[in-house]
Amino acid sequence: MREITYRQALNEALAEELERDPNVFLMGEEVAEYNGAYKVSQGLLERFGPRRIIDTPISENGFSGLGVGAAMVGLRPIIEFMTFSFSLVAFDQVVNNAPNMFTMSGGQFNIPITFRGPNGPAHQLGATHSHATEPLYANAPGLKVCTPATPRDAKGLLKTAVRDNNPVLVLEAELLYSSKGMVEPPDEELLIPLGQAEVKREGSDVSIICYSQTVPLALATAQKLEDEDISAEIVDLRSIKPLDEKAIFDSVAKTHRVVIVEQDCPFCGVGAEVCYRIQQNIFDELDAPIIRVSQEDVPMPYNERLEKAVLPNADKVIAAVKKVCYA
Amino acid sequence: MQRAEQRDEVEMLALMLLIRRFEERASQQYQAQKIGGFCHLYIGQEAVVVGAVAAVRDDDYIITAYRDHGHALARGTSANACMAELFGRETGCSRGLGGSMHFFNRQNHMYGGHAIVGAHVPLAVGLAFAIKYRGEDRVTLCFFGDGAINQGAFHEALNLAALYKLPIVFICENNLFAMGTSVKRSTSLKQIVDRAEGYDIPGEIVDGMNFREVRDKIAEIVSSIRKEPHPAFVEVRTYRYRGHSMSDPASYRTKQELEKYRLDDPITRLRAQLTREGKLTNEQFDQLDKKAKETVLASVKFAEKSPQPPLDKLYDYTYANGAGEAGVSPVKSNGLAADIAATE
């Protein structure tokens, strides 16, 4: 194991998959000559050439559709959105074409495509550039959605996504590109299956269910809770769809109290689905109603103070935990 | 691989007849409520797809919009599989899961059947991208209507095709109306073909009621693309005799206009050309027509007898490798399949 950044981990995943399979190509805005808006594709043009690392004009609908078409005849495109906020321009291709094709063709055309890029609120980017798109995409049958929070998960999930025979969205964490973590050495194949959550920290009093940018928040909050003698278990979903029900239920059966910390907006958000499944399947395990900590239900303000007020933070999580623990 | 100029014109006429008779029968079956959803008929436009398909190889890619019955038939999908699809049966060309607007035939390189106007044009560019990526000499034919040319996806796709010099022919089937809106009310250009000029794509106007003109012009373009990949644009001027869909009485146009086009019917025209040249007798034509009618009638019987898609396979076509792959746990409404069975 060695320590690398989230950005490097993604870069390694891309390079390894491009190396492994000649049908894999990377396409998107500024991915080639500029080396990626967030430098995730650094050096790939030099290594793999312009046939496989392809710059596009600002045409998300066009190049996403191009990817879906290429996937119909067996290529395995990796389509980068400069941010998933821009994927909304390509919503029709991602939601209507990619996941529907397999059904509509009676199973003749599966679409082995990966859509990837930063997702979720970053820092003072305003309402148009701060979307957490995971509930939008997880709602579409036929799509798979994963949300890595660590360099190791980023590498392992992206590689798995590229090999999956279905459209997979790898929603990267915009604020975590420079974060560091331990990852297996490059000569060791790292594949993390979709649909497997990971307990990032063991605990006994409360389960904090989180993903993507809320994982470091939950971990930091768990430290603070320790000072108040509350032992929090941190369950990182890693994949939103498929959802690892078992890992969630196992943790809840252990702690009997749940706080969901999600980076999306509350209405029909990821936490709502998790809540539903917990109460439907293991209602009797609960000692308190579940609380969700999400964004506030407003378009993201630019003002820094207001933005902080909109986002989940340690104070909100601590208050929620105390409430479910009746502390 | 069969080359364009070798395709027998009498066979192509038979194909146009098959499409015409299939659509007439589909219309009748729709009215008898055997067919659900939306149903858009191709009657009047047969020379466009048959001419285009006659100009290319069987391994070239074709993709179209929702008025797709003719395209599937022209690409060798059987009338049985097409009618069964309209009936929503398991034996349909999309296993009864696609319906009228979503015909697919992977084996014959027919890539759909797409029902969001303009949204398949980027897919077509992707097919062409894959051809170039693999260094093949195939060509993609992308069909769409005049309604698609004002969609953003269309414009983005044309730009990408020109930028990457991809082997694709954009074939605009200009039947003068996008649903009930005439081209004059939808498009700021005097002629649609000028759209191509904005992307430095060579464009042509072709008479879509003339099989030979469609075939020859597209064959010429395709031959140039095979030498050096590039996009091309063809505005094919045609006419649909029926409304936009089965529910449309087409009151936005005059009987005189329809009659004018009917007199220029593509089937009558090719028939006259072949008869004049001594390649077809009236008896032979009647035989072809009789055979087309019989084939279509048999397809209705086939569809009626075909099984419904099984309820226990409901989740099998959402993810490749089957449901449950990689731990997929779809939200199943409790007892859904049983509920459906109970209402039947």
Boltz contact constraints between the chains, C-beta under 6 A:
constraints:
  - contact:
      token1: [A, 59]
      token2: [B, 156]
      max_distance: 6.0
  - contact:
      token1: [A, 61]
      token2: [B, 152]
      max_distance: 6.0
  - contact:
      token1: [A, 61]
      token2: [B, 153]
      max_distance: 6.0
  - contact:
      token1: [A, 61]
      token2: [B, 156]
      max_distance: 6.0
  - contact:
      token1: [A, 62]
      token2: [B, 122]
      max_distance: 6.0
  - contact:
      token1: [A, 62]
      token2: [B, 156]
      max_distance: 6.0
  - contact:
      token1: [A, 62]
      token2: [B, 157]
      max_distance: 6.0
  - contact:
      token1: [A, 62]
      token2: [B, 160]
      max_distance: 6.0
  - contact:
      token1: [A, 65]
      token2: [B, 122]
      max_distance: 6.0
  - contact:
      token1: [A, 65]
      token2: [B, 123]
      max_distance: 6.0
  - contact:
      token1: [A, 66]
      token2: [B, 122]
      max_distance: 6.0
  - contact:
      token1: [A, 66]
      token2: [B, 125]
      max_distance: 6.0
  - contact:
      token1: [A, 66]
      token2: [B, 126]
      max_distance: 6.0
  - contact:
      token1: [A, 66]
      token2: [B, 129]
      max_distance: 6.0
  - contact:
      token1: [A, 66]
      token2: [B, 160]
      max_distance: 6.0
  - contact:
      token1: [A, 68]
      token2: [B, 123]
      max_distance: 6.0
  - contact:
      token1: [A, 69]
      token2: [B, 123]
      max_distance: 6.0
  - contact:
      token1: [A, 69]
      token2: [B, 126]
      max_distance: 6.0
  - contact:
      token1: [A, 69]
      token2: [B, 127]
      max_distance: 6.0
  - contact:
      token1: [A, 70]
      token2: [B, 126]
      max_distance: 6.0
  - contact:
      token1: [A, 70]
      token2: [B, 129]
      max_distance: 6.0
  - contact:
      token1: [A, 70]
      token2: [B, 130]
      max_distance: 6.0
  - contact:
      token1: [A, 72]
      token2: [B, 111]
      max_distance: 6.0
  - contact:
      token1: [A, 73]
      token2: [B, 127]
      max_distance: 6.0
  - contact:
      token1: [A, 73]
      token2: [B, 130]
      max_distance: 6.0
  - contact:
      token1: [A, 75]
      token2: [B, 130]
      max_distance: 6.0
  - contact:
      token1: [A, 92]
      token2: [B, 119]
      max_distance: 6.0
  - contact:
      token1: [A, 96]
      token2: [B, 116]
      max_distance: 6.0
  - contact:
      token1: [A, 102]
      token2: [B, 317]
      max_distance: 6.0
  - contact:
      token1: [A, 102]
      token2: [B, 320]
      max_distance: 6.0
  - contact:
      token1: [A, 103]
      token2: [B, 97]
      max_distance: 6.0
  - contact:
      token1: [A, 103]
      token2: [B, 317]
      max_distance: 6.0
  - contact:
      token1: [A, 104]
      token2: [B, 98]
      max_distance: 6.0
  - contact:
      token1: [A, 104]
      token2: [B, 102]
      max_distance: 6.0
  - contact:
      token1: [A, 105]
      token2: [B, 94]
      max_distance: 6.0
  - contact:
      token1: [A, 105]
      token2: [B, 104]
      max_distance: 6.0
  - contact:
      token1: [A, 106]
      token2: [B, 94]
      max_distance: 6.0
  - contact:
      token1: [A, 106]
      token2: [B, 95]
      max_distance: 6.0
  - contact:
      token1: [A, 106]
      token2: [B, 97]
      max_distance: 6.0
  - contact:
      token1: [A, 107]
      token2: [B, 317]
      max_distance: 6.0
  - contact:
      token1: [A, 108]
      token2: [B, 104]
      max_distance: 6.0
  - contact:
      token1: [A, 108]
      token2: [B, 106]
      max_distance: 6.0
  - contact:
      token1: [A, 110]
      token2: [B, 320]
      max_distance: 6.0
  - contact:
      token1: [A, 141]
      token2: [B, 318]
      max_distance: 6.0
  - contact:
      token1: [A, 142]
      token2: [B, 318]
      max_distance: 6.0
  - contact:
      token1: [A, 165]
      token2: [B, 320]
      max_distance: 6.0
  - contact:
      token1: [A, 165]
      token2: [B, 321]
      max_distance: 6.0
  - contact:
      token1: [A, 166]
      token2: [B, 319]
      max_distance: 6.0
  - contact:
      token1: [A, 166]
      token2: [B, 320]
      max_distance: 6.0
  - contact:
      token1: [A, 193]
      token2: [B, 326]
      max_distance: 6.0
  - contact:
      token1: [A, 194]
      token2: [B, 326]
      max_distance: 6.0
  - contact:
      token1: [A, 195]
      token2: [B, 326]
      max_distance: 6.0
  - contact:
      token1: [A, 195]
      token2: [B, 327]
      max_distance: 6.0
  - contact:
      token1: [A, 242]
      token2: [B, 327]
      max_distance: 6.0
  - contact:
      token1: [A, 242]
      token2: [B, 328]
      max_distance: 6.0
  - contact:
      token1: [A, 242]
      token2: [B, 329]
      max_distance: 6.0
